[in-house]
Amino acid sequence: QGIEQHPGMGLDVQAILWLHGCLRSFCWLASWTFHTFMPMDPGTSSYLCIFDYAGCFITILGYGTSTVYLNLYCYPVWLVLCEIVGAVLIFLAILLSILPEYQKEESRQVRVWVSVACVVPYVIGLYGANVLENGWFHTSPQYYYLLYAFAFEIVAVFFYASMVPERVTNIFDVALNSHSIWHCLNMGFDYYIVVMVLTSWEQLEKNHFCESHMAGDADAGGMAFFRKMMHSR
């Protein structure tokens, strides 16, 4: 049976996993829509471009939310703080993508750095989770998959930002251009992020859902933060 049927799986974790899949699917839908209908009039193309950029940012939200939630599950305060900061930055990035200057070809480098800024809170959160769980010089299996994922993404961003090979030759201006390569490499990133999410769940299960961290208090996850806030009043 799937992990969603596991007796230790709370509704919050199920919702996070569903969110992960739905937001990633939204990104592919947004990208397909933009590239399919891009030749339409400039006004329509601009709206589709915003839709495409929003899909990219929402994917970061989905990946960041699921990976951070499962790895900071036992530390509710840090979990909620990381999720809120990440969501706010992504919301601001989506607003930024509405600007016509953001959509111009010469703003390609700006788009890369805006995306990097959106990823940073989640990377900090995951690094902090690893330190809290394993100390400074050790790591858990899921973080190796995260490194594999980022290896794919770094190469993908290189092709996107440099516009190689079409910048060098006109042979690949349609097929096998930098944007196509970027999408293909993102599939490798997608794969390893999914493996990381599943491995994070296995580690959470191995730790008996935070009981080993919290002296028998299994109240964890994002909802635990808000329950404690209510009880403190």
Secondary structure, DSSP 8 states (H G I E B T S, - for coil): --GGG-TT--HHHHHHHHHHHHHHHHHHHHHHHHHHHTTS-HHHHHHHHHHHHHHHHHHHHHHHHHHHHHHSTT-HHHHHHHHHHHHHHHHHHHHHTTSHHHHSGGGHHHHHHHHHHHHHHHHHHHHHHHHHHH-SS---HHHHHHHHHHHHHHHHHHHHHHTTTTTT-GGGSSTT-HHHHHHHHHHHHHHHHHHHHHHHHHHHHHTTTTTTTTTT----SHHHHHHHHHHT-
